[in-house]
């Protein structure tokens, strides 16, 4: 990989790598603000993980009631949510612009 890719974690598309470097929040913010951003990210990420885990365990308890209708509601809800997210993400502007994570 090129020096740009190794240094900045680029995706091999020079124009996107240059844009990423120019718009990087970490290059603009002072050191104190960088630490606050990281701490905030960790706190939010941890909270969202706890919410997802709580919902997962609650859904497991619903399924363990052995009520067929509740079990089907959990399965259909999970399938519907996954479908909505896949459809929404398939029309994402990031994918249309040739983003690095494009499949």
C-alpha positions in Angstrom: 0.0 0.0 0.0 1.1 3.6 -0.6 2.5 5.9 2.0 -0.9 7.8 2.1 -2.8 4.6 2.8 -0.4 3.4 5.5 -0.2 6.8 7.2 -3.9 7.8 7.1 -5.7 4.5 6.7 -6.7 5.5 3.2 -8.7 3.3 0.8 -6.5 3.6 -2.3 -8.6 6.3 -3.9 -6.3 9.4 -3.8 -9.1 12.0 -4.1 -11.0 10.4 -1.2 -7.9 10.1 0.8 -7.1 13.8 0.3 -10.6 14.8 1.2 -10.5 12.6 4.3 -7.2 14.2 5.4 -8.6 17.7 4.8 -11.8 17.1 6.7 -10.4 15.1 9.5 -11.7 16.4 12.8 -8.6 15.2 14.6 -6.4 17.5 12.6 -8.5 20.6 13.4 -9.3 20.1 17.1 -6.8 20.8 19.9 -5.5 17.8 21.9 -7.9 18.4 24.8 -10.9 18.3 22.4 -9.6 15.1 20.8 -9.6 13.4 24.2 -13.1 14.7 24.9 -14.3 13.4 21.5 -12.8 9.9 22.2 -14.3 9.8 25.7 -17.7 10.8 24.4 -17.5 8.2 21.7 -16.6 5.5 24.2 -19.4 6.6 26.5 -22.0 6.6 23.8 -20.8 3.4 22.3 -20.8 1.6 25.7 -24.3 2.9 26.4 -25.6 1.7 23.1 -24.0 -1.7 23.6 -25.8 -2.0 27.0 -29.1 -1.0 25.4 -28.7 -3.6 22.7 -27.7 -6.3 25.1 -30.7 -5.5 27.4 -33.1 -5.7 24.4 -31.5 -9.0 23.3 -32.0 -10.5 26.7 -35.6 -9.3 26.9 -36.3 -10.8 23.5 -34.7 -14.0 24.7 -37.1 -14.0 27.7 -40.0 -13.4 25.4 -39.0 -16.4 23.2 -38.5 -18.6 26.3 -42.2 -18.1 27.3 -42.8 -20.8 24.6 -45.7 -18.7 23.3 -45.7 -19.3 19.6 -47.3 -15.9 18.7 -44.8 -14.0 20.8 -41.9 -16.0 19.3 -43.2 -15.3 15.8 -43.5 -11.6 16.6 -39.9 -11.5 17.7 -38.7 -13.2 14.6 -40.8 -11.1 12.2 -39.8 -7.9 14.0 -36.1 -8.8 13.6 -36.6 -9.7 10.0 -38.5 -6.5 9.3 -35.9 -4.4 11.0 -33.1 -6.0 9.0 -35.0 -5.5 5.8 -35.6 -1.8 6.5 -31.9 -1.2 7.3 -30.7 -3.0 4.2 -33.1 -1.1 2.0 -32.2 2.2 3.6 -28.4 1.5 3.4 -28.6 0.4 -0.2 -29.6 4.0 -1.2 -26.9 5.6 1.0 -25.2 8.6 -0.7 -21.8 7.3 0.6 -22.2 4.2 -1.6 -23.1 6.3 -4.6 -20.1 8.5 -4.2 -17.7 5.5 -4.3 -16.9 5.3 -0.6 -14.1 3.0 0.5 -16.5 0.5 2.2 -18.5 -0.1 -1.0 -19.0 -3.8 -1.6 
